[in-house]
Structures are given as C-alpha cells and as structure tokens.
Amino acid sequence: MTKTNSTHKKSNILQLAVAAVLMTLGLQNAVAQQSSEISADVKSLLEFYEKQIYFTENKGQWSSDIHYRAEFPLGQALATSEGMLVGTYDSAGISARFDQGMREEEAIRQGGFFNEPKVKVKGHGWMLKFVNSSPSMTIESKSKHKDVFNYFSSEALKSKTDAANYQEVWYHNVYTNVDVRYYPSAEGSLEYDMICKPGFNKDNIVLQFDGISKVTKQSDGSLVLETSIGDMTLPAPVAYQKVKGEKKAVTSQYIVTGNNTIKFEIGAFDAAQTLIIDPIALRWATWINSGSSGDNHGHCIWVDPADGAIYVVARVVGTTNNITTGAFDESANGNLETIIGKYLEPSTIGGSGTRVWQTYIGGSGDDNPYAMEQGPDGNLYVTGYTTSSNFPLLGGTAFSGSSIDQRSQAGQNIFIMKINKTGTSIKSSVIGGGGSEGSYDLRINSAGDVIICGNTSSTNLATLYSGSGASNTNNGGSDVFLFKINQNLSALSWMKNYGGSGNDVATIMVQNSSTGDVFVGGYTLSSNFPTTNPRQSALGGTESGFIQKLKSNGTTAWSSYFKSASSKTTRILCMEFNTLKNRLYFGGITSGLESPSNLSASGVYDNSYNGGTNDFFAASMDTNQTFVASTYIGGALNEVNMMGLNTDLNNDVYIFAYTNSNDFPTTAGALQSSNLGSNDKVFLKLSSGLNSLLSSTYYGGAADDYDPVGERGIKFSNCRIYTIVTSRSNNIPLTQGALTTTKSSSTSIYEPGLVVWANPPDLSNNTLTGNQEVCAGGTPTTIIGSVPSYILPTITRNGTTSSYPSLGVSITYQWQSSTDSINWTSISGATGQNLLGSQVGPLFTKTFFRRVIGGDACVIEGSTDQIVVVKVIGITGTVTNASCFNANNGSIAAVAANGTA
C-alpha cells in the first residue's frame, strides 16, 4: 500500500478498544430523515479532537462485507453491516517481538546468527453488534482526509488506487431516531457516540459484545471485557443534552443484561424536550375493618391478574366487623386472629366497590399472617406464625389429603395455608421445632412449590425433619430459616437453618420461576454470618443487611453482606425483580450505608443521610452481585418501616412505608403534603435508575399510623398500585362512596384500609377516531384524539369531604405505533392531541396507533377506544383497485402489504 498527498501524519493510537460512550439526548429540531450533513444542533453537542483516524474506503481490496477499515499499531477496526469489528493485539507480545528484533539486529551486528524461535503475538477480535437494529440502517463516512491510499498486488486486477480516507464513520438509523458515530478521542483511541433524537426509545438500544468471554460492570460504572489477551475496560457512559444553549449532564449507566449484552439506564432530562410529567392519583380507598375490639394490622395484598380481584390479609386482636355472612369462619377463635378478604374495586371513580367475602381463620392461640401470593392453581397461599395447637389444617371440600402437623411444638410455629378464591376451603401445614419460628415471606414457582423464609431458634429441626437438610444447631439467638414445600402442602423438598453468633433474620425473597433461582434478603448482627462467593465478606457497623442467591434445590450460589457504615445499622426488608429478572431492586431502613460500595457517590436521588434514627434506602444490583445504584429517601426524624416495594413495566420503583418525619420529600400534586400524626404512611415512586423522585405523598390522619412488620404490602397490576395500610386515625383520606368510610373504633385502636392508586389517573373523554384503509405506500389521514381530563375522586376524612388537590400538571401526549399491537414504539415529534399523517409517513403494513397520556407507557388492558387501526391494501402485479393505482400516481406499489380488509 502506498500513500499519496501525504500532508497529515497518522496519529499513534495506543488504546484501541477503550471507548467512552456519549449520548446526546433530546435534540431540538432534529429531523427524522438521515442526511450526509450533520444538523447544527447535533454538531453543537459533538466533540471534535485533533487526533486522527484513517477509515479507508473499500474499493475491492478487501472482502465485500467490510465498508471501511482503520489500521492501528495495536490492531484494526472494520466497519461492517452488523457493527464495528475490532481486532487488537497483546501489547506485551508486541513489546516482546520488538525486543526480539533488537536482539536479532545485535546478533547480526556481531556477525553471528539468531536462532531464537519467533515470538508469537496473540490477537483477539470482537464485534460491537447492534441487536435488533433497524433494517434501514446505513453506513456513512464523514470528514474526508486529503490523503488517499493505493493498494498494489501482483495481480493487476486486484490493485486499487486512490482509496479515500475519513476521520469518522457513522451508522445511521441504527434504531429509530438513533445514530452511532465512531471517531478519535482526545487521546486518539477509538470512541463512539450515540446520538438519540426526540422520540427515541432507550429500551430499543441493545449492544452485544460478540467475541468477548464475559462483560462485568464495576462499582464505578465501567465495564470490564474479558478477552483471550487480558481484560479491557470501557469507562462509564456519559450523557448530556443542550438546554437553553448550554450542555447539561444527564445521569446514565450501563445495564448488563446477559449474553454479553448491555442496555442503558438514562436519568431525568429536560421535560420540555422529551420527558413528560407522570401523575399518580388516589383512585379508591376504603376501610377493610372499622370496628375492631383490639388492634387490627393490615399486612399483605395481592391482585389476581386474571380478573383484577384484590385479596387482603390482616390480623386482629379480639373481634372485628365486616366479616361477611356465610364466610368460611364467622367467629373469632383466639387472641390474635387472621383475617382474609376478597374485594373488587369500583369500575368508576366515586363507586363503592365490592366486599366479596371476608373471613376469620385461626385457632385458640395467636395466628399472625405476614405474606400472601397466588399459586399457578389460582389458590391464595398465606404464611405467618401460630401458637395455636388447634390451627385448622383442613376445611371445606376443595382440598384433601394429609398435612405436615407440628402444632404440638413449643413457642411460635410457621403455618402455610392455601385458600380457594371463593373463600370456602382451606388446607394448611404447621412447621416448627422446639424453639420458635418466624415466617415473613413466601414465593411460589411454576410447579406450585412454595418457599418460605424467616427465622428459627430451634435445635431439633434435623430430628423432626430427617433427610431435609436441616440442622440441629442454633448458632445464635435467631438463625435464618428456609424451607420448600409442595403445592399440596404435604411434603418438604428441603429445609435450611443457618446463621452466625448473633441474630439473623430472612425477611424477603423473590424467585425466578423460569430458572428456580431464589434471592433472599434480610439482616444480621453476626460478624460470622455464612458467606459464599460474597461481594462483601464482612459485617459493617453493628447490623448489616444480607442478600443471597439459592438454587431451586436449596444450595447456595452466593451469599453476601450488604454493609452498613461503621457503627451503623441496615435492614433489607423489601425486594423485587426488574422486568428481565436480571436485576434486583431492594430497600429497607438504615442509619447509614457503607460508602462507596453500597451508596452511589452521584447520579441518584439523594446520597446524603437526612438525620434521625433511620432513613429509607432503595438499591439496585444485578443478579450476579454487580452493584448498580443506591439512594436514601427520608426526612430529619425517623423512617420507621418499609412495608412494600414493587416495580412496574418500566422498571420504576413504588414504595409504601411509614415515617414520623415532618419533612419527608413530597412532589407537586401530592394528595397530602404534610405529616398529620406521630407516624404517617408515605407512598412514593422512584425512577428505574433511582435518580428521580417521580411522585411522593403522605397518606394518614391525626393519630398514629404505623405497622412494625410486613413487607408484602404493595402490588402493581395493570397501571394501578394497591396498598394495604394500618391506622389509628379516623380521618385518613378515603374516597367518597367507598364501602366503609367511617372508622367506628377509637383512635387508640389500629384498623386496616385498602388504598388503590392510578398511574396515570382515570380519564374522561379519552377516545381516538380514525380507523381507515390506505394503499400500500400511502399516508393515512389525521387520527383525531379527544381532549381528555383527569377524573379525581372526592376525598372524605371522617365524614368531611373535600376536592382532590390539583395535580399541578397539564395533560400530555405521546403517540406510539405498533405492527402487532403488543410492541409499541414512540413516534418522533408526535406529542400533540392529534396524530398527523405527515408524522406517520408511508405505510406498507397494517399498523396500530395509540396515544399515551402522561409519562408511563401504560394503557389499561381492554381499552380498545384508545387504539386506532390503519389497514393497508396491497397492490400486486395486476391492478384490481383503481383508486390505489391512481393514489400511487399510476404506478404499482413495489411491496404488497398485509392487513388487508
């Protein structure tokens, strides 16, 4: 190869595969169509450096799948149709070969011979692929160098001259409204930007490192790529946008999603450009019980995805009202009684809803339920502790067979009970030992097997449950206790009890039904808590959280502390997966997290402790223990208990908790902006990156609102969030017309309530019109959307009604399209009341359109009035539809469409 017109010297690039990622977001006036010219607003956000890269065009000197090729001292980069293929050499091998060359020259200078075997230099190739990229993706070169390269071969036909060179290579339309730019960094290494224009969908962006052994995210946000020649590091991503003419940083981070693929988590950016406000409103609230003779605490809630039925579980001291006639058990049986109820929320705002059934269940002792989940058989499974020697094992006609019965054991034992959806039949087992057991959570796999977690002080479990894997050893005052029981509640699969010299309690779990993997969280005071392949192997402070991964057979894959800061305490109380089940969101209370390993230095909502006894915290971590982010949420006093954490389809995080702080952060449009009693509930929503507080409100009354135990008190389902609350107050905010709006017991007695939140709130006059047919290649006419408004309930507090506080936001729109009515993509710039045909462009396939109200891509299932269908009439070689023929200017469309009428 020769080089002509050589007026520029090629830069010495030392690091080939170390790239920083820059994402330019929300560019105003960016056009959807691609152009060889960079628009001024995009160009103003890009970085340009003096270092040079020579991307040489392929004029036939290489194989046809290579579009451009750049050579570096330590490797090369090949721009292919699938992505950028990078080849790099072992730098130590290059140095060794250089040293060997010097020795060879010295041997020759001395008149001798050089007989060393040639040093072999290892190389490694890998490709950054764009997963599910757009079929219309194109590759373009920019910033042409004056130099050209000539390639000569012994065969004249293979010689190529005047091959042009370029500073940059762009992949256009990699995804809708997303371009990728390759260029030299300030150091001369290969770098890339992702230019994300209005209407882009971050969830579409998936990059795969094909040819890399393993991709691992580090605590500083960088990625380590394992190769055959050593590790390479990619710095943490950097994102920014232009706001009022100035560059503004936007928080961003990698998400490692498996199979060496990554996605991007992007924090809040300018709402005027691409983000829209995301309101949440109270939809329905009612007392579950209101006339109890003793304290009645609401502990857990579940929503049946099949029919939307709501199931609640509480406990009462003594007797209570609202037990339905004909219930499984209409009479209280002991001191502490379990209450289970089934409810249907009203179909319209202001309705009363339905209490389908509500029943007592228990024996003559204490029966305290803490967790509930629905099994694949449709039955509801409830667990807690019992001291009743006559706890009911079988009732009704739906179930039969034997149960595990250890009701004779001393102290507290664990009950696991299933009840059918009609509330007419139950089956139970009671499990325990010579000490006491606590049960705080249960999870059910696809086969119906149930795993329960809690704690135990027993020393005879191995004797009672021979062959289960249990131990007769108690290592401290309280050890972790786990067991798996079959769907029939008649046989154990395995049992584990373990811990250190202090108290150890398992409080929460999640289970991946496809793999059987179980993740367990809790807290420990033990400096010798058993760890396996831990991220953190030592106790922090006086009490730390712990988190573990167990296989379906009960064996431990990894077990680690989640450390507190020195002399501080932390308890993991709640946990949930993201949608892909490769990340854990968990939270609880802490007086200070260990920093920086468990507390993000930046890029989160709040990395400063707020004071008092405890703050709430929320954290995220990959299921391979790679820490992602963590934030505090709190006020100046004490955040006392987190009762539930759940995630939605956007991986945003909802938390329901109790606080006595008077300055807990709330957001615009809050139902209640201040603490009205000694403790109040708080309901909040955090962004998936834990960097924005999207919504937050107090919820309570003038007396004490508090429950010390129970972590399954929240459930997300179909754009709504369901919580069960506990309150002494008689003036908590309820909805007028609800089932029970008045608390008849005194303000010295706790009662449970059911609260439903809508995200987005209910809407009136929300319809779309414009179902139509167009010719292949044709453009639909405008799709008309009505002007909706939020429907908000009238609030009642102990008989006093008031209007709902203003949400403080305007209705906002985002139009989306889909070819299957399942997977939806936002349409760039389509944020108006109506969807213009010019915003859609020519269509060649049947297409669905919908309008999302508010920030969440959440449309209530069954809302067919929110979807418009445009059918496309395809034209084949024979014109059978004159109107289509004329609409296409007398020509036949090249593509025959589907979705014809």
Salt bridges, closest charged atoms under 4 A:
GLU47 OE2 - LYS247 NZ 3.44
GLU71 OE2 - ARG69 NE 2.53
GLU82 OE1 - LYS129 NZ 3.38
GLU104 OE1 - LYS118 NZ 3.20
GLU106 OE2 - ARG109 NH2 2.73
GLU116 OE1 - ARG103 NH2 2.86
GLU140 OE1 - LYS142 NZ 3.39
GLU140 OE1 - HIS172 NE2 2.54
ASP147 OD2 - LYS3 NZ 3.27
GLU155 OE2 - LYS158 NZ 3.61
GLU168 OE2 - ARG181 NH2 2.72
ASP179 OD2 - HIS172 ND1 3.32
ASP179 OD2 - LYS197 NZ 3.48
ASP193 OD2 - ARG181 NH1 3.06
ASP203 OD1 - LYS202 NZ 3.23
ASP210 OD2 - LYS129 NZ 3.93
GLU246 OE1 - LYS248 NZ 3.40
GLU265 OE2 - LYS202 NZ 3.80
GLU265 OE1 - ARG583 NH1 3.90
ASP278 OD2 - LYS685 NZ 2.52
ASP304 OD2 - LYS421 NZ 2.99
GLU345 OE1 - ARG283 NH1 2.89
GLU345 OE1 - ARG720 NH1 3.57
GLU373 OE1 - ARG443 NH1 3.84
GLU373 OE1 - ARG712 NH2 2.88
ASP405 OD1 - ARG407 NE 2.89
ASP441 OD2 - ARG443 NE 3.22
ASP441 OD1 - ARG712 NH1 2.61
ASP517 OD2 - LYS549 NZ 3.63
ASP517 OD1 - LYS551 NZ 2.93
GLU543 OE1 - ARG571 NE 3.06
ASP622 OD1 - ARG583 NE 3.52
ASP648 OD2 - LYS685 NZ 3.88
ASP652 OD2 - LYS685 NZ 3.85
ASP705 OD2 - LYS681 NZ 3.30
ASP707 OD1 - HIS297 ND1 3.28
ASP707 OD2 - HIS299 NE2 3.39
ASP762 OD1 - ARG283 NE 3.01
ASP762 OD2 - ARG720 NH2 3.93
ASP856 OD2 - LYS685 NZ 2.66
